[in-house]
Amino acid sequence: MSVIACPTDTHIRIRENEDTPIDLHVKTYGNPTHPAILCVVGFGANKEIGQHSFYNKLAEGNIFVVTFSNRDTGGSTRMNHLPTRSMVSTLLVAAAAGLLPPTITSVVVLYCIRNYHSPFAQKLAASVLALFAGFKASGGTKAFHLEPCYTLEDVADDIPLLMNKMNIKQAHIMGTSMGGMLAQTVVLRHPHRFLSLGSVMSNTGANSAIGLPDYPLSTLAYLYIVHPFSHPNPKSKDYYEKIIEYEMEGMEFQLKRSKHATWNNGLNMKEEAERRYAAHTKYDTIQSRKDSMGRQMDGIAWQTGDRTKELKKIQIPTVIVHGMEDKLIPMESGLETAKAIGFPACRRVVLIPDSGHTMDDAFSAVCVDAIIENIHFAEREKNETVQPMSRL
């Protein structure tokens, strides 16, 4: 059976026998006879947010590009029937879960030092050390586990189901930010389905000191909770201007060269902000997007464990791409991902100066070259592996 191309927006049902069947909103670029790559978008994004110029450049590199909105975003099935926690509650609980154990431990240690001669203090110290060791062995902040609406693993498992429906036996995969987490996860869970991996501005899922996987709480809180434009009033006269200003501020926050940056082959910052707003509002109201982002953050905050030890199992050619000025997922997270996967699977680490957590044209140009080179390497490796031995 030939691979199915979806050059215009198409809904593909990937899960039938469920309380709520799940459709993914898909669009493809390029020739379906070429090697396929699935591009996984990040937190709060849908496939329309992606840089179309980036996808076109991949297609020009003789690659069949599959873009899609994850469940609960864009035109894909919404999980509105699931209980939804706000991002505020998720961040606060995760932070408390991360901060509580070391705080209690510090208080106990100070007490024991001041009362070191007391038998009670000696017993208390031994008990706390044993408790802390047990807490760490049980998964750290996962001991405070709250059942999320869905996990990263659930969303990652949607990807091979989509491949099945599109008659794609094996593919390359790349993911950006949360999409990188999903790409890593699906490669670990379904290694035989993937030929190469591109992990872009992502991480290993290792917990930070506050219990969230490698995310600065202050950045998240500012962008999505504290910022005055993060809760705009749609009825206000300057609503549109405030939304665009908010989008531009987020882009500027993430990009050192913001004054000279362009997106999508030449759009300036305001034009790109307006494009993103149109992409969001094509399928979302403010409230529906907040709800889906709350459920996504739930899955990120309470994902199943740190992937660091698991990542060494990845054997396919991998490239790590990261902006050196990334304030949301720091460059060090990309380096830790590369270290966890290790050589020879992790072939390249591409660090881009003056780039943050946004794919402007300068970032895109470097990233697309790195992804294409990695795919072509993996294809050569695959072809060399299947070549029959010549007769002596």
PLY file of the C-alpha trace (Angstrom):
ply
format ascii 1.0
element vertex 392
property float x
property float y
property float z
element edge 391
property int vertex1
property int vertex2
end_header
0.00 0.00 0.00
1.26 3.46 -0.86
1.80 6.19 1.72
-1.15 8.56 2.06
-0.47 12.23 1.32
-2.61 14.99 2.83
-1.58 18.16 0.98
-4.64 19.93 2.37
-5.92 19.78 5.94
-7.19 16.27 6.70
-8.65 14.66 9.82
-7.39 11.11 10.38
-9.04 8.93 13.03
-6.34 7.08 14.96
-8.34 5.68 17.88
-11.72 4.11 17.20
-12.72 1.93 20.12
-12.58 4.52 22.89
-15.13 6.50 24.86
-13.96 9.48 22.84
-12.54 8.55 19.41
-9.44 10.60 18.57
-8.80 12.34 15.25
-5.54 14.10 14.44
-5.47 17.10 12.12
-2.79 16.41 9.50
-1.08 18.22 6.64
1.79 16.93 4.51
4.46 18.52 2.32
6.46 16.95 -0.49
6.50 13.66 -2.33
5.08 10.63 -0.44
7.59 8.33 -2.18
10.43 10.12 -0.35
11.54 9.14 3.20
8.97 10.41 5.70
9.52 12.58 8.76
6.94 13.33 11.43
7.26 16.82 12.93
5.92 17.02 16.49
4.90 20.44 17.79
5.37 21.77 21.31
3.39 22.99 24.29
0.22 24.89 23.42
1.01 24.76 19.70
-0.86 23.33 16.75
0.45 22.45 13.31
-0.47 25.92 12.01
2.01 27.50 14.44
4.90 25.65 12.80
7.11 27.51 10.38
5.73 26.53 6.96
8.98 27.69 5.36
10.79 25.10 7.52
8.52 22.30 6.30
8.93 23.41 2.69
12.73 23.37 3.04
12.56 19.82 4.42
10.42 18.82 1.44
12.94 20.43 -0.92
15.54 18.11 0.65
13.65 15.09 -0.80
11.77 14.38 2.42
8.05 13.71 2.83
6.93 15.90 5.74
4.01 14.97 7.99
2.78 17.73 10.31
-0.10 17.31 12.73
-1.70 18.85 15.78
-1.37 16.73 18.91
-4.58 15.59 20.57
-6.25 18.44 22.44
-4.82 21.15 20.15
-5.77 22.86 16.92
-8.18 20.90 14.76
-7.47 17.58 16.50
-9.92 16.02 18.95
-10.35 18.03 22.15
-10.29 16.19 25.46
-12.87 18.49 27.06
-14.57 15.54 28.74
-11.54 15.06 31.00
-11.18 16.88 34.33
-9.02 19.95 33.89
-6.68 21.56 36.40
-5.54 25.08 35.78
-1.89 25.76 35.05
-1.73 27.70 38.33
-2.70 24.68 40.44
-0.43 22.32 38.49
2.59 24.60 38.87
1.92 25.26 42.56
1.49 21.57 43.45
4.56 20.56 41.44
6.61 23.28 43.11
5.39 22.24 46.56
6.21 18.62 45.80
9.74 19.60 44.82
10.41 22.05 47.64
8.80 20.26 50.58
11.28 17.34 51.03
14.48 19.44 51.01
12.84 22.06 53.28
11.84 19.46 55.88
15.24 17.80 55.61
17.05 21.12 56.18
14.99 21.89 59.29
15.63 18.42 60.72
19.36 18.60 59.96
19.66 21.97 61.76
17.77 20.58 64.76
20.00 17.49 64.91
23.18 19.56 64.66
22.11 21.80 67.53
21.05 18.77 69.62
23.61 16.23 68.41
24.08 14.78 71.92
20.39 13.90 72.25
19.42 10.22 71.58
16.17 11.50 70.05
18.08 13.71 67.61
20.27 10.80 66.60
17.25 8.56 65.94
15.48 11.38 64.08
18.49 11.93 61.82
18.66 8.23 60.97
14.91 8.11 60.25
14.99 11.16 57.99
17.96 9.79 56.04
16.12 6.51 55.51
12.92 8.34 54.53
14.77 10.59 52.07
16.51 7.56 50.51
13.14 5.84 50.10
11.61 8.98 48.62
14.40 9.24 46.06
14.14 5.54 45.19
10.37 5.87 44.63
10.84 8.53 41.98
11.31 11.76 43.90
8.47 14.17 43.28
6.53 11.35 41.64
5.77 10.21 45.18
3.35 13.19 45.15
1.83 11.91 41.92
-1.48 13.36 40.87
-3.24 11.49 38.10
-3.04 13.66 34.97
-5.73 13.81 32.31
-3.25 12.10 30.01
0.49 11.55 30.04
3.25 12.26 27.55
3.27 8.52 26.91
-0.41 8.59 25.92
0.19 11.42 23.44
3.39 9.79 22.13
1.50 6.55 21.45
-0.81 8.48 19.11
2.11 8.87 16.68
2.58 5.23 15.54
-1.21 4.96 15.27
-1.14 7.89 12.83
1.68 6.19 10.92
-0.44 3.04 10.65
-3.35 4.99 9.19
-1.04 6.71 6.67
0.63 3.39 5.67
4.01 4.59 6.95
5.94 1.56 8.18
9.02 3.47 9.35
9.81 7.17 9.54
12.20 9.77 10.83
10.96 12.01 13.63
11.77 15.41 15.05
10.14 17.34 17.87
10.43 20.86 19.20
10.26 21.67 22.95
7.49 19.44 24.36
7.45 17.87 20.90
11.05 16.80 21.54
9.94 15.08 24.75
7.23 13.29 22.77
9.67 12.33 20.00
12.14 10.86 22.50
9.34 9.02 24.28
7.85 7.44 21.17
11.30 6.34 19.94
11.88 4.64 23.28
8.46 2.99 23.26
8.41 2.00 19.57
12.08 1.82 18.50
11.46 -0.35 15.42
9.26 2.33 13.82
11.86 5.12 13.65
15.00 5.66 11.60
16.40 8.91 13.03
15.64 11.46 15.75
15.89 15.24 15.91
15.46 16.67 19.41
15.11 20.45 19.16
15.23 22.78 22.21
14.08 19.93 24.47
15.25 18.04 27.57
15.55 14.68 29.33
12.60 15.13 31.68
14.94 15.28 34.68
13.34 17.09 37.61
14.50 20.54 38.56
14.74 21.55 42.22
11.10 22.63 42.19
9.69 19.38 40.87
9.00 20.39 37.27
11.05 18.74 34.53
13.76 21.28 33.82
11.43 24.27 33.50
12.16 27.53 35.33
9.02 28.11 37.40
9.50 31.87 37.36
9.45 31.94 33.54
6.30 29.82 33.30
4.55 31.78 36.01
5.40 35.10 34.36
4.41 34.12 30.82
1.22 32.21 31.59
-0.04 33.48 34.95
1.39 36.83 36.11
1.76 38.70 32.83
-1.11 41.21 32.54
-1.85 40.20 28.95
-1.98 36.46 29.72
-5.63 36.99 30.80
-6.98 39.47 28.26
-10.56 40.65 28.21
-12.00 39.88 24.74
-14.54 42.68 25.21
-11.92 45.41 25.67
-11.42 47.81 22.75
-7.67 47.23 22.57
-7.93 43.44 22.97
-6.28 42.59 19.64
-3.42 45.05 20.15
-2.75 43.65 23.64
-2.71 40.07 22.40
-0.24 40.92 19.62
1.92 42.87 22.07
1.89 39.91 24.47
2.90 37.52 21.68
5.69 39.88 20.61
6.97 40.23 24.17
7.21 36.46 24.49
9.15 36.26 21.22
11.45 39.11 22.24
12.03 37.52 25.64
13.31 34.40 23.92
15.45 35.98 21.23
18.56 38.07 21.75
18.56 39.43 18.19
14.83 40.23 18.24
15.12 43.63 16.51
16.57 42.08 13.37
14.90 38.66 13.46
12.50 37.39 10.80
10.20 34.38 10.63
8.71 32.32 7.80
11.01 33.70 5.12
10.96 37.35 6.04
8.03 38.18 8.34
8.98 40.75 10.96
8.08 40.23 14.61
4.68 41.92 14.46
3.71 40.08 11.28
4.76 36.76 12.83
2.82 37.56 16.03
-0.27 38.27 13.92
0.24 35.01 12.02
0.46 33.04 15.28
-2.64 34.73 16.64
-4.56 33.79 13.49
-3.28 30.20 13.80
-4.46 29.96 17.42
-7.86 31.55 16.89
-8.59 29.42 13.82
-9.53 26.58 16.17
-9.44 28.02 19.69
-11.11 30.46 22.00
-8.99 31.87 24.82
-10.68 29.54 27.31
-10.43 26.38 25.19
-6.70 27.00 24.66
-6.18 27.63 28.38
-7.94 24.36 29.18
-5.90 22.31 26.71
-2.65 23.94 27.89
-3.61 23.13 31.47
-4.06 19.48 30.55
-0.77 19.45 28.63
1.11 21.02 31.55
-0.47 18.39 33.78
1.05 15.67 31.59
4.47 17.36 31.54
4.57 18.03 35.29
3.54 14.50 36.24
5.12 12.56 33.39
6.30 9.04 34.04
9.81 9.50 35.34
13.10 10.95 34.17
14.14 9.67 30.72
17.89 10.13 31.32
18.68 6.46 31.96
16.30 5.29 29.24
17.75 7.57 26.57
20.92 5.50 26.33
18.73 2.81 24.70
18.25 5.00 21.63
20.32 3.52 18.80
19.15 5.52 15.78
21.12 8.51 14.39
20.24 11.53 16.51
20.90 15.25 16.28
20.37 17.72 19.14
19.62 21.34 18.21
19.41 24.08 20.86
19.53 27.84 21.11
22.34 29.08 23.33
20.13 31.85 24.78
17.11 29.64 25.53
15.47 30.90 28.76
12.65 28.36 28.88
14.58 25.12 28.39
18.24 26.08 28.93
21.01 25.02 26.55
22.35 22.75 29.29
19.21 20.63 28.92
20.09 19.93 25.30
23.64 19.01 26.29
22.31 16.67 28.98
20.07 15.02 26.38
23.06 14.47 24.10
25.11 13.05 26.97
22.27 10.72 28.00
21.89 9.30 24.48
25.64 9.15 23.99
27.92 8.44 21.05
27.58 6.98 18.43
23.78 7.31 18.35
23.97 11.04 19.14
25.96 12.12 16.11
25.77 15.90 16.38
24.99 18.68 18.83
24.16 21.94 17.09
24.21 25.01 19.36
22.92 28.22 17.78
24.26 31.55 19.12
21.85 34.38 19.95
18.86 32.02 19.64
16.30 31.22 22.29
13.09 29.21 22.42
11.68 30.26 19.06
12.33 29.10 15.52
13.07 32.30 13.62
14.60 32.22 10.14
18.20 32.15 11.40
17.47 29.23 13.75
15.38 27.49 11.10
18.15 27.65 8.47
20.67 25.91 10.74
18.14 23.46 12.15
16.74 22.31 8.80
20.23 21.61 7.46
21.06 19.56 10.55
17.82 17.55 10.32
18.22 16.87 6.57
21.86 15.79 6.99
20.88 13.43 9.80
18.04 11.91 7.76
20.26 11.34 4.72
22.90 9.74 6.94
20.28 7.42 8.44
18.96 6.52 4.99
22.47 5.65 3.78
23.02 3.56 6.90
19.72 1.74 6.35
20.50 1.03 2.70
23.98 -0.24 3.52
22.48 -2.55 6.15
20.01 -4.16 3.74
22.48 -4.55 0.84
22.95 -8.28 0.09
26.44 -9.67 0.47
28.24 -9.98 -2.84
29.41 -13.38 -3.94
33.09 -14.13 -3.66
0 1
1 2
2 3
3 4
4 5
5 6
6 7
7 8
8 9
9 10
10 11
11 12
12 13
13 14
14 15
15 16
16 17
17 18
18 19
19 20
20 21
21 22
22 23
23 24
24 25
25 26
26 27
27 28
28 29
29 30
30 31
31 32
32 33
33 34
34 35
35 36
36 37
37 38
38 39
39 40
40 41
41 42
42 43
43 44
44 45
45 46
46 47
47 48
48 49
49 50
50 51
51 52
52 53
53 54
54 55
55 56
56 57
57 58
58 59
59 60
60 61
61 62
62 63
63 64
64 65
65 66
66 67
67 68
68 69
69 70
70 71
71 72
72 73
73 74
74 75
75 76
76 77
77 78
78 79
79 80
80 81
81 82
82 83
83 84
84 85
85 86
86 87
87 88
88 89
89 90
90 91
91 92
92 93
93 94
94 95
95 96
96 97
97 98
98 99
99 100
100 101
101 102
102 103
103 104
104 105
105 106
106 107
107 108
108 109
109 110
110 111
111 112
112 113
113 114
114 115
115 116
116 117
117 118
118 119
119 120
120 121
121 122
122 123
123 124
124 125
125 126
126 127
127 128
128 129
129 130
130 131
131 132
132 133
133 134
134 135
135 136
136 137
137 138
138 139
139 140
140 141
141 142
142 143
143 144
144 145
145 146
146 147
147 148
148 149
149 150
150 151
151 152
152 153
153 154
154 155
155 156
156 157
157 158
158 159
159 160
160 161
161 162
162 163
163 164
164 165
165 166
166 167
167 168
168 169
169 170
170 171
171 172
172 173
173 174
174 175
175 176
176 177
177 178
178 179
179 180
180 181
181 182
182 183
183 184
184 185
185 186
186 187
187 188
188 189
189 190
190 191
191 192
192 193
193 194
194 195
195 196
196 197
197 198
198 199
199 200
200 201
201 202
202 203
203 204
204 205
205 206
206 207
207 208
208 209
209 210
210 211
211 212
212 213
213 214
214 215
215 216
216 217
217 218
218 219
219 220
220 221
221 222
222 223
223 224
224 225
225 226
226 227
227 228
228 229
229 230
230 231
231 232
232 233
233 234
234 235
235 236
236 237
237 238
238 239
239 240
240 241
241 242
242 243
243 244
244 245
245 246
246 247
247 248
248 249
249 250
250 251
251 252
252 253
253 254
254 255
255 256
256 257
257 258
258 259
259 260
260 261
261 262
262 263
263 264
264 265
265 266
266 267
267 268
268 269
269 270
270 271
271 272
272 273
273 274
274 275
275 276
276 277
277 278
278 279
279 280
280 281
281 282
282 283
283 284
284 285
285 286
286 287
287 288
288 289
289 290
290 291
291 292
292 293
293 294
294 295
295 296
296 297
297 298
298 299
299 300
300 301
301 302
302 303
303 304
304 305
305 306
306 307
307 308
308 309
309 310
310 311
311 312
312 313
313 314
314 315
315 316
316 317
317 318
318 319
319 320
320 321
321 322
322 323
323 324
324 325
325 326
326 327
327 328
328 329
329 330
330 331
331 332
332 333
333 334
334 335
335 336
336 337
337 338
338 339
339 340
340 341
341 342
342 343
343 344
344 345
345 346
346 347
347 348
348 349
349 350
350 351
351 352
352 353
353 354
354 355
355 356
356 357
357 358
358 359
359 360
360 361
361 362
362 363
363 364
364 365
365 366
366 367
367 368
368 369
369 370
370 371
371 372
372 373
373 374
374 375
375 376
376 377
377 378
378 379
379 380
380 381
381 382
382 383
383 384
384 385
385 386
386 387
387 388
388 389
389 390
390 391
